[in-house]
Amino acid sequence: MKVLGKKEEMMRLGKVVKIEPMPKPVAHLLQPSDISKSEMTRDDRLKIADLIVDLSNNVLSQEVSVRHVALRIGSPPNSNAVTVSKRADRVSFFIRSKDLLGEAERKGFKPELVGSEAPRDKDRYRFSGLSLSDIHAHEALFREIVKESVSVVIDRRPKKN
């Protein structure tokens, strides 16, 4: 403000003043066009979730939250077989079969083990950047992955006597 007052005074006296554009603010507020391109829209998540439910022969049901779509078998605990996340186009499945993981890698996918040490995340793999077209192009593979994920969750559920 001190500089502005000095320039105003110089202008009043008729002196030449160099006027420069104001600097851009340091903090950048996100505009709708700035939203991360790697963040799925709600419709995208729901379309992927619908396709995965179809691949499960409608064994899975959907529970939609702000952050993800959970594809479940029954009710908690140990019910989420697949999660379609809002951030970074991530879809996570439970996969115990090394052959199935190897096949996914041969098809160009990079399943990464979820880094959590929690027992609920054992054998959970994330597929980043997974899209509808990927699932359609490799439908047989994802049908097997969904089947595997469902069987892992069923095996973890408490046994009823």
Steps between C-alpha positions, in 0.01 A plus 500: 500500500794728569613469137151579374482816712838613367390446138176691558698791640735499198200496261348802680825689449493416126801270504526195273404184685555146383190294572545124505239228520425372845675175587295183490388373838716227649204285605313368199133427548380203297259582226276232342742476206792440740352189660738210463460313175577180692190533715202300382161659484216340691347375174831340397524317832141381474548374142809303599318369808199395288726313259679321784164402654405355160829306488418356843166371366331745738649340811633840605290794616600866500540742786585849380685748720669832429846341462425167336254239386521181706393180330392265775386154583243515776555732794811600699739390633715357220257585223684733256629289211579788263546872556477760223678804639449865405869587507737404222260261325582220742310176517604248763441126505606212725729265307677200653584325174851581376400365158217752478733783607754387240235495228389853592862618476546325163193688371669830594341573837706585806317367804661638813462347843321735738766607748286461810599246763138460608368143473202624297740615223689173467509403130337830395640636174437837342466550126574867433361669192250223432227606259184355351681433173773305684240280665312448172821418312604241761160383615601137558794607718289733712224243530760266656638778722151585626429130561828471694423812704155368589644164610765670717233703680275197545793301643571778753148527627422342835374147461143445618437183698 
